[in-house]
Amino acid sequence: MSESTRHFETLTIHGERMAGTHSSGDPVVYPKEGSTIFRMGEDENVGPIYTRHDNPNRQQLETMLALLEGGEACAAFASGMAASSAILQSLRPGDHLLIPLDLYHGVRTLARDLLKPWNLAVDAVDMTDPVKVKKAIRPETKMVWMETPSNPLLQITDIEAITSICRERGILTVVDNTWPSPILQRPIELGTDLVLHSTSKYIGGHSDLLGGAVIARSAEGLFESIRKNQSVSGAVPSPDDCWLMLRSIRTLPWRMRGHDEHAMQVARYLAGHPAVSGVFYPGLEDHPGYKIARRQMDGFGGMLSFLVKGDRAATKRVFLGSKLIIPATSLGGVESLWEHRIRSEGPKSETPENLIRLSVGLEHPDDLIQDISQALKRV
């Protein structure tokens, strides 16, 4: 593959085809392969046998995601949480895991509650401060989990700094790259061992697919355990979902460009609004992680959060007062969504009660700003 064809706009459309051979009559769009079983031949190592173990559409999706993230291998799962579980279950009982203070609540619940019988030791640390991370490391620390920008406060972790600390000590690193997507951030290039995606979000991009993926720097070692988990536990995406995910990936660079541009305009508007007491968006120059984000990202993404200048009731009125922005959880779709985040996280949530998380979609930003303006009048 020549350097001139390595742009994401080209990779997401052509992917591994660019390095392959082509024949007259080849389909331009990969066909769906719905069969759950495949005929066995003399060579036991050639071709798929059973869809839980392998499937042509899943192979295509995994190849594409590994290519985009710059990894050697990828394992696709039925959800982002299934992918997260496979990573954590690759650890051994008694191992120590470091997670960020600000983290997707589902992963926090998985690590601290659901995997409690696994006997993992879990500590939360300010992942924006490499010195604090270094001090929190124990002899039994085996993995450091990063999420940058974080959910929901959009804190920025210096991936290179943390991975450097961990590499010196033989500690594995994971980065949840769901929010930036590989278009805006590529953690493997910055030194991390594993990249996690909830492909339901920006990679799927249309709020109609559920999926997850783990991309690995090396196909050996820890990834072998993750691949075995995928095959044996069976939390795999269907051929149809893989096919649709690949179709969505074709437009990923252009969608991310729109999300990024629109979010910046909305963030700047919110930063000057009298009914807003704070905006969390790394593209704003007063954000504490602005310089790091600018260095390690190719854009600041489509996600932001803001604080309503009021109590929980006032925030609820704003959240339910939109006419265009849909009040719903999740993110990364072409439509704008926002949520009163504490409602989604439940009674143990540490998120401020007046915080609204906004997934900025591809509607015209002027229309979004107008809708936000009228909703904020309810404060």
ZIKA-V242836 format. One record per run of one state. SS is the DSSP state (H for helix, E for strand, - for the rest). FROM is the first residue (numbers start at 1). TO is the last residue. If there is no record, write none. Layout:
<<SS	FROM	TO> <SS	FROM	TO>>
This chain:
<<-	1	2> <H	3	5> <-	6	7> <H	8	19> <-	20	36> <E	37	37> <-	38	49> <E	50	50> <-	51	55> <H	56	69> <-	70	72> <E	73	77> <-	78	79> <H	80	88> <-	89	95> <E	96	100> <-	101	104> <H	105	114> <-	115	115> <H	116	118> <-	119	120> <E	121	125> <-	126	129> <H	130	136> <-	137	140> <E	141	147> <-	148	158> <H	159	168> <-	169	171> <E	172	176> <-	177	180> <H	181	184> <-	185	186> <H	187	190> <-	191	193> <E	194	197> <-	198	211> <E	212	216> <-	217	221> <H	222	233> <-	234	238> <H	239	249> <-	250	251> <H	252	271> <-	272	275> <E	276	280> <-	281	289> <H	290	296> <-	297	302> <E	303	308> <-	309	311> <H	312	319> <-	320	325> <E	326	327> <-	328	336> <E	337	340> <H	341	345> <-	346	354> <E	355	359> <-	360	364> <H	365	376> <-	377	379>>
